[in-house]
Amino acid sequence: MSRRIVLFGGSFDPFHIGHFLVAQRVWEEFHPEQIVFLPCARSPLKQSNPKASDHIRLECLKRGLRGLKWAKVSNWEICQKGSSFSIQTARHWRRLYPKVGLDWILGSDQWEQIRSWRSYRDLGKLVRFLVFPRPHPPKPVSGLRMACVPVRFDLSASEVRQRIKKSLSVKGMILPEVEKVIRKTRSYR
């Protein structure tokens, strides 16, 4: 399978420059046909729901990625309602694209928890994992295909939300089009 599609799931609460830099680096290093951004309604491994609405998070992604031929935003996980399990998402995309290789982007912090993911071994049969350092490089996990994404950034969505809540500048942390949506909707206040 030389054709590849990359899946990038997450809460994107909000979509920030770190997400963008990881995706851009994956595009440059691995040359997929497309990177699909999949905001989830609720992550099963997080204690709370996203702070911004599904609509606002989708709009931030669409605005931030507008004009990039390699980026697609999908509302598939949000439409599933409730917790999003990666295995369900991977199976869905495998049905849509049976002859295309699938990759899955995640940070090393999530990679370290991969054994707690639902059906992680089955997921590993469907996708190759593209892991970026967060904060340190990933270590191999037996039986799972993994490649390291050579990118570093020190930023989290919670840090961005806190700065917005305190009316501090987020310049350089989020894309200008994303900031416009957040300011207009008064999200994270």
Steps between C-alpha positions, in 0.01 A plus 500: 500500500687805381201735532450615858248703699588634843241527777555767766249466781466713811284749681670797327375715787625730349689413182842659556831550324643177645227296329570687177878451519466126564264459204719711273808294595311175436403636158861591419662183637250225411329645187145371562216576262313671779499569872152470648435696821243321715380704798331273752182563696660355813830323559461182708835568671422857607305588813300786351326598179652759266450859620389636160202367309539246221397769251766747616777239502405390147489862383846571649644200315332594171619860519850410615548244223320684219688490171727208591452231237630230735266575792142381545274551801251223575208516744465119503612451863288790625195353325549171687409677827656396829851361537707450187699179482786495251429141395151600379642794309774292338248232396277769347787646294618152401150430358511831309853440367569125491806530272669796669749484787385671819721687746397641839665808655543520877734644758744291703289574811208310340735240349611410853135425582428304179460171689198653680325582170207283401613220263842660456649188339219491242553872443868427442405259221306777324738794538862600533550745786681828434617619841634845583706575814284632781712572693750221422555266203283188481622152587398201285203290611518133410276403211411855392637683196627843594698780337626809681392844376803731526335807648519673838275755661419587856134598498176352624137585435446549874773767503330678207160483676645642822661792317173580320308480828745749657480728191871443427647495150496172308690642202719228352309232690198478273451591137348845435184354342447278805547796732231692308248218557588474870476876556174530304335213691658598835606139548716405800397809700 
